[in-house]
Amino acid sequence: MKKKFKLFATIGSLALAICMMTIGVLAATQVTFSVTSSVSFTTDKVYVDVNGEVAYGATASRQTKSFTGKNYTGVAGSAPAGDITLTAGTGSPTISGTEAQFGNIQFAEEVNNQIVYKFTITNKGTNPCFVEVTIPAYESGVTATNVTIVTECKKGEQNFAHDGSASLATNETMILTYTLTLTDVSKSVDSLTDVDFTFNMQNVAF
C-alpha cells in the first residue's frame, strides 16, 4: 500500500512539474501585436477637408476607426478659417481638440496581417495648400521589429511629396497611405509604441 501511495505521489509530482513547465513555456512565448497611434492637424490661411481611417483585424473580418473634419463652416472662404473640427465616425476614435486618437490597435495573429492608415486632405480654398506630414521615426521601406512599413502619398495617380514642398490647388486631394505588415506571429511587435501622424497645412511652402 505504501509503495502504491509513493508511486501515485511520484506520478502526481511529475504531472505537477510538467504542468508548471508548460505554463512557464506558454508565459515565455506570449506575444503582443499592438500599436498605439494618433493624428493631429494644424492649418494657417487655408481651407481644408480631412478624412482619416485605420483598418485592422483579421483578413476575413476587418474593422475600422474613422473620422472627418474641416476648419470652416458654411462655404469655404466666407469666414476666416479656424482650427480643424474633427468628428468621430466608425469605431469611435477619441477626439481631443484637433487630434484623433486611435488608441491600441491590434494585428490579428496571422502572417502578413496588416494595419492600414489612410488619410485624405482636400484643398477647399482658393490659395494653394502646402502639406507637411510628420511620421516620427518610422519611414517607408524600413523594417521595425517584426513589421514591414510602406508609406505612399498620391495626388491622383501621381506621387505627392509630403515634406511641405508640394501643394494642392483648389479641390485637389492628396491621399497618404501608411501600411504596417506583420511578418512573424511568434514574435512581439515591440518597437512601434507610438505611430503618430502630424499634418501641417499652410498657403506657402514649408
Sequence and secondary structure as in RCSB ss.txt:
>XXXX:A:sequence
MKKKFKLFATIGSLALAICMMTIGVLAATQVTFSVTSSVSFTTDKVYVDVNGEVAYGATASRQTKSFTGKNYTGV
AGSAPAGDITLTAGTGSPTISGTEAQFGNIQFAEEVNNQIVYKFTITNKGTNPCFVEVTIPAYESGVTATNVTIV
TECKKGEQNFAHDGSASLATNETMILTYTLTLTDVSKSVDSLTDVDFTFNMQNVAF
>XXXX:A:secstr
 HHHHHHHHHHHHHHHHHHHHHHHHHHHT    EEEEEEEEEEES  EEEEEEEEES TTS EEEEEEEES SSS
TTSS   S EEEE TT  EEETTEEEEEEEE  SSTT EEEEEEEEEE SSS EEEEEE TT  TT EETTEEEE
EEEEETTEE  TEEEEEE TT EEEEEEEEEE  TTS   S SEEEEEEEEESS  
